[in-house]
Amino acid sequence: MNSEHQLDSLLKQMAEAHRPELPSPDLIWWRAQILRKQEQRKRIERPLMVMRLGAIVACLAIGLGLFAANQQMFREALGGIGWILPVGIAVVVVFLVSTIALFRFPAKG
């Protein structure tokens, strides 16, 4: 290519020679059906995820409420040592890890 004019004419020829083809109607329909099914699945699963989250929050609130209401009993059971805070933190950590696992790896099927 010695000049820009030759490059321009070559690019124009290549552009005119290129004829993009649309996919077949069957392929377009098949892809649309897959997308429709994916959207339906998301729409159906959304209330389940909300219910799971609500159940998790309710269980955590009830568990923390029972723990707070019976804190004296836990202290007496543990012999008066200050293990209430570490035990409570361990319970919350286990609960949070299981919650993350539940949302990260939902049940198949």
N, C-alpha and C positions, 0 to 999 in steps of 0.2 A: 504494500500500500504506500504509494508515493504521495498521495494528496488526500486531503479531507473529502474532496469531491468523490473520489473512488470509494472511500470508506462509507460515505453517506449512501451512495448508490447501492453498495453491497448490503448495507443494513436494510434499506428499503426493499430490496429483492428478497432478502431472507424473511422480512416481515410479511410480505405479500404471499410468499410460498407457504408460510405456516398457517395451517387451518386447524384450530383447536376443535376437538370433537367432544360433544357432550356425552356423558355416560348414557347407557341404554335406559329406557324407561323402567325396565325391571329392576335395575340396580338402584335407581333413584327411589323407587317405591320401597325396596327392601331396606335401604338406609333410613327412610322416613319411618318405617315400621319399627325399626330398632330404636330410633330416637323417641318415638311415641311410647314404647314400652318402658324405656328408661325413665321418662318423665312420669308415667303412671306409677312406677315403683317408688320413685322419690315422693310423690304425693301421698301414696298409701303409707309409706314408712314414717312420714313426718309426725303424725299423731302418736305413733309408738315411741318415737324418740322423746317427745314431750312428756308422755306418761312415764317413761323410764326416768327422766330427769326429775319429774315431780315426786316419784317414789323415792329416789335417792335423797332428795332434799328433805322429805318428810321423815325418812328413817334417820337421817343425821340429826334433825331437830329433836326427834323423840329420844334418840340415844343420848344426845348431849343434855337434854332436860332430865332424863332419868339419872344420868351421871351426876349432874349438879344437885338434884334433889337428895341423892343418897351418898353424898360425898363423905359425910361423917361415918357412915357404915363402911365405906371403902377404907377409910383411914384406920378404923378399928380392926378391920379384917387384915390389913397389911401390917399391923403391929405398931401403928403410930409413926412409922417412918414416912418420909416425904416422897413417896413414890406415886402419889396421885397425878401429879403433873406429867411425869414421864409416861405413865400408863395411858393417860388420856391422849397425849400426843401420839403414842404408838397406835392407839385405836383409830385416831383421825387419819394418820398416815396410811394405815392399811385400808381404811375406807376409801380414801382418795385414790390410791393405787388401783383398787378394784374398780372404782368408777371410771377411771381413765381406760383401764383394760376393757371395760364393758362398751365404752363408746368407740374405742380404737378398733376392737375386734368383735363386731356384733355377730350374733348367732346367724348361721347360714341356714337357708331353707325356707 
